[in-house]
Amino acid sequence: MWFLSKVIEGHQFEIYGPFKSADATMKFAHEHHGITSYRGAPEFDDGMDELLEVLKTQ
């Protein structure tokens, strides 16, 4: 699942989606908002996947 966030005036934002692919997300952004460049959010490991696996076995 892909989502698009748009920052407005530095502190407000709008979120669109979900989209099925990165291409669909970028196409929507360009067609509806005129966006021509894209920036991904950094990914990080918060440990939740491991915690969920442990909880499934209990």
BAMAR-842698 format. One record per residue: x, y, z of N, C-alpha, C, O in turn; residue in three letters. Coordinates in nm, 3 decimals. Layout:
N
neast X nnorth Y nup Z caeast X canorth Y caup Z ceast X cnorth Y cup Z oeast X onorth Y oup Z rest ALA;
...
//
This chain:
58
neast 0.083 nnorth -0.118 nup 0.000 caeast 0.000 canorth 0.000 caup 0.000 ceast 0.088 cnorth 0.125 cup 0.000 oeast 0.191 onorth 0.131 oup 0.068 rest MET;
neast 0.047 nnorth 0.222 nup -0.076 caeast 0.120 canorth 0.348 caup -0.086 ceast 0.028 cnorth 0.463 cup -0.048 oeast -0.092 onorth 0.461 oup -0.076 rest TRP;
neast 0.086 nnorth 0.563 nup 0.015 caeast 0.013 canorth 0.683 caup 0.052 ceast 0.091 cnorth 0.805 cup 0.006 oeast 0.213 onorth 0.798 oup -0.014 rest PHE;
neast 0.022 nnorth 0.915 nup -0.011 caeast 0.083 canorth 1.041 caup -0.051 ceast 0.049 cnorth 1.144 cup 0.055 oeast -0.068 onorth 1.160 oup 0.091 rest LEU;
neast 0.150 nnorth 1.213 nup 0.105 caeast 0.122 canorth 1.322 caup 0.200 ceast 0.168 cnorth 1.452 cup 0.137 oeast 0.270 onorth 1.457 oup 0.068 rest SER;
neast 0.092 nnorth 1.556 nup 0.162 caeast 0.120 canorth 1.689 caup 0.107 ceast 0.127 cnorth 1.787 cup 0.223 oeast 0.031 onorth 1.802 oup 0.299 rest LYS;
neast 0.241 nnorth 1.853 nup 0.238 caeast 0.259 canorth 1.951 caup 0.345 ceast 0.208 cnorth 2.086 cup 0.299 oeast 0.238 onorth 2.131 oup 0.188 rest VAL;
neast 0.129 nnorth 2.151 nup 0.384 caeast 0.070 canorth 2.280 caup 0.352 ceast 0.118 cnorth 2.380 cup 0.458 oeast 0.096 onorth 2.360 oup 0.577 rest ILE;
neast 0.181 nnorth 2.486 nup 0.414 caeast 0.225 canorth 2.593 caup 0.503 ceast 0.314 cnorth 2.544 cup 0.617 oeast 0.313 onorth 2.603 oup 0.725 rest GLU;
neast 0.389 nnorth 2.438 nup 0.594 caeast 0.489 canorth 2.393 caup 0.690 ceast 0.438 cnorth 2.315 cup 0.810 oeast 0.519 onorth 2.251 oup 0.877 rest GLY;
neast 0.309 nnorth 2.318 nup 0.840 caeast 0.263 canorth 2.248 caup 0.959 ceast 0.132 cnorth 2.171 cup 0.940 oeast 0.097 onorth 2.088 oup 1.023 rest HIS;
neast 0.061 nnorth 2.197 nup 0.834 caeast -0.061 canorth 2.123 caup 0.804 ceast -0.029 cnorth 2.023 cup 0.693 oeast 0.061 onorth 2.047 oup 0.612 rest GLN;
neast -0.103 nnorth 1.915 nup 0.689 caeast -0.079 canorth 1.819 caup 0.581 ceast -0.208 cnorth 1.749 cup 0.542 oeast -0.305 onorth 1.745 oup 0.618 rest PHE;
neast -0.206 nnorth 1.695 nup 0.420 caeast -0.316 canorth 1.615 caup 0.368 ceast -0.259 cnorth 1.480 cup 0.330 oeast -0.144 onorth 1.472 oup 0.286 rest GLU;
neast -0.337 nnorth 1.374 nup 0.347 caeast -0.294 canorth 1.240 caup 0.310 ceast -0.393 cnorth 1.182 cup 0.211 oeast -0.514 onorth 1.193 oup 0.230 rest ILE;
neast -0.341 nnorth 1.123 nup 0.105 caeast -0.422 canorth 1.060 caup 0.001 ceast -0.382 cnorth 0.914 cup -0.010 oeast -0.267 onorth 0.879 oup 0.014 rest TYR;
neast -0.476 nnorth 0.829 nup -0.047 caeast -0.447 canorth 0.689 caup -0.067 ceast -0.549 cnorth 0.603 cup 0.007 oeast -0.646 onorth 0.657 oup 0.061 rest GLY;
neast -0.529 nnorth 0.477 nup 0.011 caeast -0.410 canorth 0.406 caup -0.035 ceast -0.411 cnorth 0.382 cup -0.186 oeast -0.516 onorth 0.377 oup -0.249 rest PRO;
neast -0.292 nnorth 0.369 nup -0.241 caeast -0.271 canorth 0.336 caup -0.381 ceast -0.207 cnorth 0.198 cup -0.388 oeast -0.140 onorth 0.155 oup -0.294 rest PHE;
neast -0.227 nnorth 0.130 nup -0.500 caeast -0.175 canorth -0.006 caup -0.513 ceast -0.028 cnorth -0.011 cup -0.552 oeast 0.037 onorth -0.114 oup -0.532 rest LYS;
neast 0.026 nnorth 0.097 nup -0.607 caeast 0.166 canorth 0.095 caup -0.651 ceast 0.226 cnorth 0.235 cup -0.642 oeast 0.155 onorth 0.335 oup -0.630 rest SER;
neast 0.358 nnorth 0.239 nup -0.647 caeast 0.427 canorth 0.368 caup -0.647 ceast 0.391 cnorth 0.446 cup -0.773 oeast 0.375 onorth 0.568 oup -0.767 rest ALA;
neast 0.379 nnorth 0.377 nup -0.886 caeast 0.344 canorth 0.445 caup -1.011 ceast 0.206 cnorth 0.511 cup -1.003 oeast 0.188 onorth 0.624 oup -1.048 rest ASP;
neast 0.109 nnorth 0.441 nup -0.944 caeast -0.025 canorth 0.498 caup -0.930 ceast -0.023 cnorth 0.620 cup -0.838 oeast -0.093 onorth 0.718 oup -0.862 rest ALA;
neast 0.058 nnorth 0.613 nup -0.734 caeast 0.070 canorth 0.725 caup -0.641 ceast 0.129 cnorth 0.846 cup -0.710 oeast 0.078 onorth 0.957 oup -0.696 rest THR;
neast 0.237 nnorth 0.826 nup -0.785 caeast 0.303 canorth 0.936 caup -0.854 ceast 0.215 cnorth 0.995 cup -0.964 oeast 0.215 onorth 1.116 oup -0.985 rest MET;
neast 0.141 nnorth 0.910 nup -1.033 caeast 0.050 canorth 0.958 caup -1.137 ceast -0.058 cnorth 1.047 cup -1.075 oeast -0.089 onorth 1.154 oup -1.129 rest LYS;
neast -0.117 nnorth 1.004 nup -0.964 caeast -0.218 canorth 1.084 caup -0.895 ceast -0.158 cnorth 1.218 cup -0.850 oeast -0.221 onorth 1.323 oup -0.868 rest PHE;
neast -0.040 nnorth 1.215 nup -0.793 caeast 0.026 canorth 1.337 caup -0.744 ceast 0.048 cnorth 1.436 cup -0.858 oeast 0.026 onorth 1.556 oup -0.842 rest ALA;
neast 0.090 nnorth 1.384 nup -0.972 caeast 0.115 canorth 1.473 caup -1.086 ceast -0.015 cnorth 1.527 cup -1.143 oeast -0.026 onorth 1.647 oup -1.170 rest HIS;
neast -0.113 nnorth 1.440 nup -1.163 caeast -0.239 canorth 1.482 caup -1.226 ceast -0.322 cnorth 1.576 cup -1.138 oeast -0.387 onorth 1.667 oup -1.189 rest GLU;
neast -0.320 nnorth 1.554 nup -1.007 caeast -0.408 canorth 1.631 caup -0.918 ceast -0.338 cnorth 1.748 cup -0.848 oeast -0.404 onorth 1.841 oup -0.802 rest HIS;
neast -0.205 nnorth 1.742 nup -0.840 caeast -0.133 canorth 1.845 caup -0.765 ceast -0.015 cnorth 1.906 cup -0.840 oeast 0.053 onorth 1.994 oup -0.788 rest HIS;
neast 0.010 nnorth 1.858 nup -0.963 caeast 0.120 canorth 1.912 caup -1.042 ceast 0.258 cnorth 1.879 cup -0.989 oeast 0.356 onorth 1.944 oup -1.025 rest GLY;
neast 0.267 nnorth 1.777 nup -0.906 caeast 0.395 canorth 1.740 caup -0.845 ceast 0.483 cnorth 1.672 cup -0.949 oeast 0.439 onorth 1.582 oup -1.021 rest ILE;
neast 0.609 nnorth 1.716 nup -0.956 caeast 0.702 canorth 1.659 caup -1.054 ceast 0.825 cnorth 1.597 cup -0.989 oeast 0.905 onorth 1.534 oup -1.059 rest THR;
neast 0.843 nnorth 1.612 nup -0.859 caeast 0.954 canorth 1.546 caup -0.790 ceast 0.900 cnorth 1.479 cup -0.665 oeast 0.801 onorth 1.523 oup -0.607 rest SER;
neast 0.965 nnorth 1.373 nup -0.625 caeast 0.914 canorth 1.290 caup -0.516 ceast 1.025 cnorth 1.263 cup -0.416 oeast 1.143 onorth 1.255 oup -0.451 rest TYR;
neast 0.985 nnorth 1.248 nup -0.289 caeast 1.081 canorth 1.220 caup -0.183 ceast 1.020 cnorth 1.114 cup -0.093 oeast 0.906 onorth 1.128 oup -0.047 rest ARG;
neast 1.094 nnorth 1.009 nup -0.069 caeast 1.046 canorth 0.903 caup 0.018 ceast 1.081 cnorth 0.931 cup 0.163 oeast 1.178 onorth 1.001 oup 0.193 rest GLY;
neast 1.001 nnorth 0.878 nup 0.251 caeast 1.030 canorth 0.890 caup 0.394 ceast 1.133 cnorth 0.785 cup 0.433 oeast 1.133 onorth 0.676 oup 0.377 rest ALA;
neast 1.220 nnorth 0.817 nup 0.527 caeast 1.317 canorth 0.717 caup 0.571 ceast 1.248 cnorth 0.599 cup 0.637 oeast 1.145 onorth 0.614 oup 0.704 rest PRO;
neast 1.303 nnorth 0.482 nup 0.617 caeast 1.249 canorth 0.362 caup 0.680 ceast 1.329 cnorth 0.333 cup 0.806 oeast 1.449 onorth 0.359 oup 0.811 rest GLU;
neast 1.263 nnorth 0.280 nup 0.906 caeast 1.333 canorth 0.244 caup 1.028 ceast 1.270 cnorth 0.119 cup 1.086 oeast 1.154 onorth 0.087 oup 1.059 rest PHE;
neast 1.347 nnorth 0.049 nup 1.166 caeast 1.300 canorth -0.073 caup 1.229 ceast 1.259 cnorth -0.038 cup 1.371 oeast 1.343 onorth -0.007 oup 1.455 rest ASP;
neast 1.129 nnorth -0.045 nup 1.398 caeast 1.082 canorth -0.011 caup 1.532 ceast 1.066 cnorth -0.133 cup 1.621 oeast 1.025 onorth -0.121 oup 1.737 rest ASP;
neast 1.100 nnorth -0.252 nup 1.567 caeast 1.093 canorth -0.374 caup 1.647 ceast 0.954 cnorth -0.435 cup 1.656 oeast 0.938 onorth -0.540 oup 1.718 rest GLY;
neast 0.855 nnorth -0.372 nup 1.596 caeast 0.718 canorth -0.421 caup 1.609 ceast 0.697 cnorth -0.556 cup 1.539 oeast 0.619 onorth -0.638 oup 1.588 rest MET;
neast 0.765 nnorth -0.580 nup 1.427 caeast 0.748 canorth -0.708 caup 1.357 ceast 0.789 cnorth -0.824 cup 1.447 oeast 0.720 onorth -0.926 oup 1.455 rest ASP;
neast 0.903 nnorth -0.808 nup 1.515 caeast 0.950 canorth -0.913 caup 1.604 ceast 0.855 cnorth -0.933 cup 1.721 oeast 0.827 onorth -1.046 oup 1.761 rest GLU;
neast 0.806 nnorth -0.824 nup 1.776 caeast 0.712 canorth -0.832 caup 1.888 ceast 0.585 cnorth -0.905 cup 1.847 oeast 0.536 onorth -0.989 oup 1.922 rest LEU;
neast 0.531 nnorth -0.874 nup 1.730 caeast 0.410 canorth -0.940 caup 1.683 ceast 0.432 cnorth -1.089 cup 1.663 oeast 0.344 onorth -1.170 oup 1.694 rest LEU;
neast 0.548 nnorth -1.127 nup 1.612 caeast 0.578 canorth -1.270 caup 1.594 ceast 0.581 cnorth -1.342 cup 1.728 oeast 0.530 onorth -1.454 oup 1.740 rest GLU;
neast 0.640 nnorth -1.281 nup 1.828 caeast 0.645 canorth -1.342 caup 1.961 ceast 0.506 cnorth -1.358 cup 2.019 oeast 0.473 onorth -1.462 oup 2.075 rest VAL;
neast 0.424 nnorth -1.253 nup 2.004 caeast 0.288 canorth -1.259 caup 2.057 ceast 0.204 cnorth -1.366 cup 1.989 oeast 0.114 onorth -1.423 oup 2.052 rest LEU;
neast 0.230 nnorth -1.393 nup 1.862 caeast 0.154 canorth -1.498 caup 1.790 ceast 0.180 cnorth -1.636 cup 1.848 oeast 0.093 onorth -1.723 oup 1.841 rest LYS;
neast 0.297 nnorth -1.657 nup 1.904 caeast 0.333 canorth -1.790 caup 1.954 ceast 0.287 cnorth -1.812 cup 2.098 oeast 0.301 onorth -1.922 oup 2.151 rest THR;
neast 0.235 nnorth -1.710 nup 2.161 caeast 0.192 canorth -1.725 caup 2.301 ceast 0.047 cnorth -1.763 cup 2.312 oeast -0.005 onorth -1.779 oup 2.422 rest GLN;
//
